[in-house]
Amino acid sequence: MLLIPCPHCGPRNQEEFAYERTLDSVVRLDDAPDAAVTALYTRANLRGTDHEIWSHLCGQWLRLTRDRMSHAISAVEPL
């Protein structure tokens, strides 16, 4: 279980959050369809840190920097 520090509410249990996606999977609507498919489905998923989008029950959206192997959260910013 992760303890995620919400910038608005303080440290909260992971159950209060919803994982949305990684930032590299966000595609622009005006991109070509082939580019969008490539961005969504052909990511490398390497070890290391990743920037993710999460939402909290308080209605805020967050950008987490999290290690893929240890799940350690190194930064949380409002989105």
N, CA, C and O atoms as CSV, one atom per row, in Angstrom:
chain,resi,resn,atom,element,x,y,z
A,1,MET,N,N,0.842,-1.172,0.000
A,1,MET,CA,C,0.000,0.000,0.000
A,1,MET,C,C,0.892,1.241,0.000
A,1,MET,O,O,1.847,1.321,0.773
A,2,LEU,N,N,0.586,2.190,-0.850
A,2,LEU,CA,C,1.338,3.434,-0.930
A,2,LEU,C,C,0.705,4.505,-0.047
A,2,LEU,O,O,-0.514,4.549,0.118
A,3,LEU,N,N,1.544,5.363,0.516
A,3,LEU,CA,C,1.096,6.555,1.208
A,3,LEU,C,C,1.484,7.721,0.312
A,3,LEU,O,O,2.663,8.048,0.177
A,4,ILE,N,N,0.482,8.347,-0.297
A,4,ILE,CA,C,0.717,9.396,-1.290
A,4,ILE,C,C,0.440,10.751,-0.645
A,4,ILE,O,O,-0.642,10.972,-0.101
A,5,PRO,N,N,1.424,11.668,-0.704
A,5,PRO,CA,C,1.205,12.997,-0.123
A,5,PRO,C,C,0.439,13.910,-1.079
A,5,PRO,O,O,0.997,14.394,-2.064
A,6,CYS,N,N,-0.821,14.140,-0.788
A,6,CYS,CA,C,-1.620,15.081,-1.585
A,6,CYS,C,C,-1.209,16.499,-1.193
A,6,CYS,O,O,-1.201,16.815,-0.004
A,7,PRO,N,N,-0.867,17.365,-2.155
A,7,PRO,CA,C,-0.473,18.731,-1.804
A,7,PRO,C,C,-1.594,19.535,-1.134
A,7,PRO,O,O,-1.325,20.560,-0.509
A,8,HIS,N,N,-2.833,19.086,-1.258
A,8,HIS,CA,C,-3.969,19.812,-0.700
A,8,HIS,C,C,-4.460,19.228,0.625
A,8,HIS,O,O,-4.954,19.958,1.484
A,9,CYS,N,N,-4.321,17.894,0.789
A,9,CYS,CA,C,-4.888,17.222,1.960
A,9,CYS,C,C,-3.850,16.594,2.885
A,9,CYS,O,O,-4.187,16.181,3.995
A,10,GLY,N,N,-2.602,16.515,2.452
A,10,GLY,CA,C,-1.567,15.854,3.240
A,10,GLY,C,C,-1.448,14.390,2.847
A,10,GLY,O,O,-2.069,13.966,1.872
A,11,PRO,N,N,-0.660,13.606,3.586
A,11,PRO,CA,C,-0.464,12.191,3.260
A,11,PRO,C,C,-1.768,11.400,3.362
A,11,PRO,O,O,-2.483,11.482,4.361
A,12,ARG,N,N,-2.060,10.640,2.317
A,12,ARG,CA,C,-3.290,9.852,2.271
A,12,ARG,C,C,-2.985,8.448,1.752
A,12,ARG,O,O,-1.978,8.218,1.082
A,13,ASN,N,N,-3.875,7.526,2.077
A,13,ASN,CA,C,-3.765,6.144,1.640
A,13,ASN,C,C,-4.006,6.044,0.136
A,13,ASN,O,O,-4.773,6.825,-0.427
A,14,GLN,N,N,-3.363,5.101,-0.500
A,14,GLN,CA,C,-3.490,4.896,-1.950
A,14,GLN,C,C,-4.933,4.651,-2.376
A,14,GLN,O,O,-5.300,4.968,-3.508
A,15,GLU,N,N,-5.751,4.099,-1.501
A,15,GLU,CA,C,-7.141,3.796,-1.838
A,15,GLU,C,C,-7.953,5.040,-2.163
A,15,GLU,O,O,-8.995,4.941,-2.811
A,16,GLU,N,N,-7.494,6.213,-1.724
A,16,GLU,CA,C,-8.203,7.463,-2.006
A,16,GLU,C,C,-7.851,8.035,-3.380
A,16,GLU,O,O,-8.434,9.037,-3.796
A,17,PHE,N,N,-6.914,7.419,-4.083
A,17,PHE,CA,C,-6.423,7.929,-5.357
A,17,PHE,C,C,-6.801,6.988,-6.490
A,17,PHE,O,O,-7.038,5.799,-6.280
A,18,ALA,N,N,-6.852,7.535,-7.678
A,18,ALA,CA,C,-7.075,6.735,-8.883
A,18,ALA,C,C,-5.923,7.004,-9.852
A,18,ALA,O,O,-5.660,8.148,-10.221
A,19,TYR,N,N,-5.245,5.937,-10.255
A,19,TYR,CA,C,-4.179,6.053,-11.238
A,19,TYR,C,C,-4.815,6.318,-12.597
A,19,TYR,O,O,-5.749,5.622,-12.995
A,20,GLU,N,N,-4.315,7.313,-13.302
A,20,GLU,CA,C,-4.878,7.639,-14.607
A,20,GLU,C,C,-3.999,7.123,-15.744
A,20,GLU,O,O,-4.437,6.293,-16.540
A,21,ARG,N,N,-2.760,7.613,-15.823
A,21,ARG,CA,C,-1.856,7.188,-16.893
A,21,ARG,C,C,-0.506,7.828,-16.671
A,21,ARG,O,O,-0.350,8.705,-15.821
A,22,THR,N,N,0.486,7.373,-17.456
A,22,THR,CA,C,1.787,8.024,-17.439
A,22,THR,C,C,1.733,9.235,-18.357
A,22,THR,O,O,0.930,9.283,-19.289
A,23,LEU,N,N,2.586,10.205,-18.091
A,23,LEU,CA,C,2.573,11.419,-18.900
A,23,LEU,C,C,2.964,11.155,-20.345
A,23,LEU,O,O,2.508,11.861,-21.244
A,24,ASP,N,N,3.809,10.139,-20.586
A,24,ASP,CA,C,4.213,9.870,-21.972
A,24,ASP,C,C,3.105,9.208,-22.792
A,24,ASP,O,O,3.247,9.066,-24.007
A,25,SER,N,N,2.003,8.800,-22.151
A,25,SER,CA,C,0.894,8.207,-22.907
A,25,SER,C,C,-0.171,9.242,-23.275
A,25,SER,O,O,-1.159,8.909,-23.929
A,26,VAL,N,N,0.022,10.480,-22.863
A,26,VAL,CA,C,-0.909,11.553,-23.220
A,26,VAL,C,C,-0.573,12.016,-24.634
A,26,VAL,O,O,0.556,12.423,-24.909
A,27,VAL,N,N,-1.545,11.954,-25.519
A,27,VAL,CA,C,-1.323,12.339,-26.914
A,27,VAL,C,C,-2.212,13.526,-27.255
A,27,VAL,O,O,-3.308,13.681,-26.718
A,28,ARG,N,N,-1.720,14.342,-28.143
A,28,ARG,CA,C,-2.487,15.503,-28.590
A,28,ARG,C,C,-3.597,15.058,-29.536
A,28,ARG,O,O,-3.424,14.110,-30.303
A,29,LEU,N,N,-4.721,15.736,-29.479
A,29,LEU,CA,C,-5.849,15.368,-30.330
A,29,LEU,C,C,-5.585,15.650,-31.802
A,29,LEU,O,O,-6.191,15.020,-32.669
A,30,ASP,N,N,-4.689,16.590,-32.095
A,30,ASP,CA,C,-4.423,16.907,-33.494
A,30,ASP,C,C,-3.289,16.067,-34.087
A,30,ASP,O,O,-2.912,16.275,-35.240
A,31,ASP,N,N,-2.737,15.117,-33.311
A,31,ASP,CA,C,-1.724,14.211,-33.862
A,31,ASP,C,C,-2.366,13.245,-34.857
A,31,ASP,O,O,-3.565,12.972,-34.797
A,32,ALA,N,N,-1.566,12.750,-35.745
A,32,ALA,CA,C,-2.051,11.746,-36.696
A,32,ALA,C,C,-2.431,10.477,-35.926
A,32,ALA,O,O,-1.805,10.174,-34.909
A,33,PRO,N,N,-3.433,9.734,-36.381
A,33,PRO,CA,C,-3.851,8.522,-35.671
A,33,PRO,C,C,-2.721,7.514,-35.475
A,33,PRO,O,O,-2.644,6.872,-34.428
A,34,ASP,N,N,-1.851,7.368,-36.460
A,34,ASP,CA,C,-0.745,6.415,-36.321
A,34,ASP,C,C,0.214,6.841,-35.216
A,34,ASP,O,O,0.719,5.995,-34.478
A,35,ALA,N,N,0.469,8.128,-35.096
A,35,ALA,CA,C,1.355,8.631,-34.043
A,35,ALA,C,C,0.734,8.410,-32.665
A,35,ALA,O,O,1.444,8.097,-31.710
A,36,ALA,N,N,-0.576,8.569,-32.556
A,36,ALA,CA,C,-1.255,8.352,-31.283
A,36,ALA,C,C,-1.185,6.884,-30.880
A,36,ALA,O,O,-0.941,6.581,-29.712
A,37,VAL,N,N,-1.392,5.981,-31.809
A,37,VAL,CA,C,-1.319,4.542,-31.519
A,37,VAL,C,C,0.089,4.165,-31.098
A,37,VAL,O,O,0.270,3.395,-30.154
A,38,THR,N,N,1.086,4.699,-31.788
A,38,THR,CA,C,2.471,4.408,-31.437
A,38,THR,C,C,2.782,4.917,-30.033
A,38,THR,O,O,3.426,4.210,-29.257
A,39,ALA,N,N,2.345,6.109,-29.693
A,39,ALA,CA,C,2.619,6.679,-28.371
A,39,ALA,C,C,1.930,5.886,-27.264
A,39,ALA,O,O,2.474,5.766,-26.166
A,40,LEU,N,N,0.751,5.347,-27.531
A,40,LEU,CA,C,0.000,4.632,-26.507
A,40,LEU,C,C,0.441,3.192,-26.307
A,40,LEU,O,O,0.442,2.702,-25.177
A,41,TYR,N,N,0.812,2.507,-27.371
A,41,TYR,CA,C,0.979,1.058,-27.273
A,41,TYR,C,C,2.396,0.549,-27.486
A,41,TYR,O,O,2.619,-0.657,-27.385
A,42,THR,N,N,3.346,1.398,-27.771
A,42,THR,CA,C,4.694,0.892,-28.014
A,42,THR,C,C,5.716,1.554,-27.092
A,42,THR,O,O,6.834,1.844,-27.518
A,43,ARG,N,N,5.346,1.794,-25.844
A,43,ARG,CA,C,6.275,2.370,-24.878
A,43,ARG,C,C,7.214,1.296,-24.349
A,43,ARG,O,O,6.853,0.121,-24.297
A,44,ALA,N,N,8.413,1.697,-23.960
A,44,ALA,CA,C,9.437,0.734,-23.552
A,44,ALA,C,C,9.216,0.184,-22.144
A,44,ALA,O,O,9.576,-0.963,-21.881
A,45,ASN,N,N,8.635,0.967,-21.231
A,45,ASN,CA,C,8.414,0.555,-19.843
A,45,ASN,C,C,9.717,0.127,-19.170
A,45,ASN,O,O,9.801,-0.954,-18.588
A,46,LEU,N,N,10.717,0.978,-19.257
A,46,LEU,CA,C,12.027,0.694,-18.690
A,46,LEU,C,C,12.024,0.878,-17.179
A,46,LEU,O,O,11.129,1.511,-16.618
A,47,ARG,N,N,13.043,0.313,-16.527
A,47,ARG,CA,C,13.218,0.544,-15.095
A,47,ARG,C,C,13.608,1.991,-14.863
A,47,ARG,O,O,14.188,2.631,-15.740
A,48,GLY,N,N,13.296,2.500,-13.700
A,48,GLY,CA,C,13.641,3.876,-13.364
A,48,GLY,C,C,12.408,4.662,-12.963
A,48,GLY,O,O,11.366,4.088,-12.646
A,49,THR,N,N,12.537,5.969,-12.978
A,49,THR,CA,C,11.422,6.808,-12.556
A,49,THR,C,C,10.471,7.081,-13.715
A,49,THR,O,O,10.849,7.037,-14.886
A,50,ASP,N,N,9.245,7.361,-13.354
A,50,ASP,CA,C,8.219,7.651,-14.339
A,50,ASP,C,C,7.357,8.776,-13.799
A,50,ASP,O,O,7.169,8.892,-12.588
A,51,HIS,N,N,6.838,9.598,-14.683
A,51,HIS,CA,C,5.918,10.673,-14.308
A,51,HIS,C,C,4.508,10.186,-14.606
A,51,HIS,O,O,4.194,9.809,-15.735
A,52,GLU,N,N,3.659,10.199,-13.577
A,52,GLU,CA,C,2.317,9.639,-13.704
A,52,GLU,C,C,1.272,10.676,-13.310
A,52,GLU,O,O,1.547,11.605,-12.549
A,53,ILE,N,N,0.079,10.497,-13.841
A,53,ILE,CA,C,-1.060,11.346,-13.498
A,53,ILE,C,C,-1.994,10.540,-12.599
A,53,ILE,O,O,-2.408,9.434,-12.948
A,54,TRP,N,N,-2.319,11.104,-11.449
A,54,TRP,CA,C,-3.242,10.491,-10.501
A,54,TRP,C,C,-4.311,11.520,-10.150
A,54,TRP,O,O,-4.069,12.724,-10.236
A,55,SER,N,N,-5.482,11.053,-9.758
A,55,SER,CA,C,-6.517,11.947,-9.241
A,55,SER,C,C,-6.845,11.540,-7.809
A,55,SER,O,O,-6.759,10.366,-7.450
A,56,HIS,N,N,-7.224,12.528,-6.993
A,56,HIS,CA,C,-7.540,12.276,-5.584
A,56,HIS,C,C,-9.028,12.513,-5.348
A,56,HIS,O,O,-9.681,13.216,-6.120
A,57,LEU,N,N,-9.553,11.930,-4.289
A,57,LEU,CA,C,-10.971,12.097,-3.956
A,57,LEU,C,C,-11.346,13.550,-3.707
A,57,LEU,O,O,-12.512,13.914,-3.856
A,58,CYS,N,N,-10.388,14.386,-3.331
A,58,CYS,CA,C,-10.686,15.793,-3.088
A,58,CYS,C,C,-10.913,16.556,-4.393
A,58,CYS,O,O,-11.241,17.743,-4.364
A,59,GLY,N,N,-10.743,15.889,-5.536
A,59,GLY,CA,C,-10.998,16.512,-6.831
A,59,GLY,C,C,-9.762,17.055,-7.513
A,59,GLY,O,O,-9.857,17.599,-8.613
A,60,GLN,N,N,-8.609,16.921,-6.888
A,60,GLN,CA,C,-7.379,17.450,-7.450
A,60,GLN,C,C,-6.663,16.402,-8.307
A,60,GLN,O,O,-6.745,15.202,-8.042
A,61,TRP,N,N,-5.964,16.880,-9.335
A,61,TRP,CA,C,-5.144,16.034,-10.197
A,61,TRP,C,C,-3.688,16.263,-9.820
A,61,TRP,O,O,-3.273,17.395,-9.572
A,62,LEU,N,N,-2.917,15.185,-9.780
A,62,LEU,CA,C,-1.539,15.237,-9.321
A,62,LEU,C,C,-0.594,14.639,-10.354
A,62,LEU,O,O,-0.964,13.752,-11.124
A,63,ARG,N,N,0.627,15.142,-10.349
A,63,ARG,CA,C,1.708,14.561,-11.147
A,63,ARG,C,C,2.686,13.943,-10.160
A,63,ARG,O,O,3.332,14.657,-9.393
A,64,LEU,N,N,2.795,12.620,-10.177
A,64,LEU,CA,C,3.705,11.902,-9.300
A,64,LEU,C,C,4.946,11.492,-10.069
A,64,LEU,O,O,4.861,11.088,-11.228
A,65,THR,N,N,6.101,11.595,-9.422
A,65,THR,CA,C,7.331,11.012,-9.939
A,65,THR,C,C,7.590,9.793,-9.069
A,65,THR,O,O,7.867,9.912,-7.875
A,66,ARG,N,N,7.494,8.594,-9.695
A,66,ARG,CA,C,7.544,7.351,-8.932
A,66,ARG,C,C,8.500,6.375,-9.589
A,66,ARG,O,O,8.553,6.276,-10.815
A,67,ASP,N,N,9.262,5.647,-8.764
A,67,ASP,CA,C,10.168,4.626,-9.261
A,67,ASP,C,C,9.364,3.385,-9.628
A,67,ASP,O,O,8.527,2.933,-8.846
A,68,ARG,N,N,9.609,2.839,-10.797
A,68,ARG,CA,C,8.831,1.683,-11.269
A,68,ARG,C,C,9.147,0.402,-10.504
A,68,ARG,O,O,8.294,-0.481,-10.409
A,69,MET,N,N,10.350,0.285,-9.960
A,69,MET,CA,C,10.731,-0.945,-9.269
A,69,MET,C,C,10.363,-0.919,-7.783
A,69,MET,O,O,9.773,-1.871,-7.273
A,70,SER,N,N,10.707,0.162,-7.095
A,70,SER,CA,C,10.477,0.223,-5.651
A,70,SER,C,C,9.159,0.901,-5.284
A,70,SER,O,O,8.725,0.814,-4.136
A,71,HIS,N,N,8.529,1.559,-6.219
A,71,HIS,CA,C,7.297,2.330,-6.027
A,71,HIS,C,C,7.503,3.538,-5.121
A,71,HIS,O,O,6.527,4.129,-4.660
A,72,ALA,N,N,8.751,3.917,-4.856
A,72,ALA,CA,C,9.036,5.079,-4.023
A,72,ALA,C,C,8.651,6.360,-4.774
A,72,ALA,O,O,8.997,6.538,-5.942
A,73,ILE,N,N,7.937,7.234,-4.090
A,73,ILE,CA,C,7.483,8.491,-4.686
A,73,ILE,C,C,8.502,9.563,-4.316
A,73,ILE,O,O,8.752,9.806,-3.135
A,74,SER,N,N,9.090,10.204,-5.328
A,74,SER,CA,C,10.101,11.229,-5.063
A,74,SER,C,C,9.557,12.652,-5.190
A,74,SER,O,O,10.157,13.581,-4.649
A,75,ALA,N,N,8.450,12.845,-5.882
A,75,ALA,CA,C,7.881,14.188,-6.020
A,75,ALA,C,C,6.394,14.095,-6.320
A,75,ALA,O,O,5.943,13.187,-7.017
A,76,VAL,N,N,5.639,15.046,-5.784
A,76,VAL,CA,C,4.203,15.174,-6.062
A,76,VAL,C,C,3.916,16.641,-6.320
A,76,VAL,O,O,4.267,17.501,-5.512
A,77,GLU,N,N,3.277,16.929,-7.450
A,77,GLU,CA,C,2.941,18.310,-7.804
A,77,GLU,C,C,1.477,18.369,-8.238
A,77,GLU,O,O,0.965,17.413,-8.820
A,78,PRO,N,N,0.801,19.485,-7.958
A,78,PRO,CA,C,-0.555,19.646,-8.505
A,78,PRO,C,C,-0.474,19.771,-10.019
A,78,PRO,O,O,0.474,20.351,-10.547
A,79,LEU,N,N,-1.446,19.239,-10.703
A,79,LEU,CA,C,-1.442,19.279,-12.177
A,79,LEU,C,C,-2.358,20.364,-12.666
A,79,LEU,O,O,-2.494,20.559,-13.873
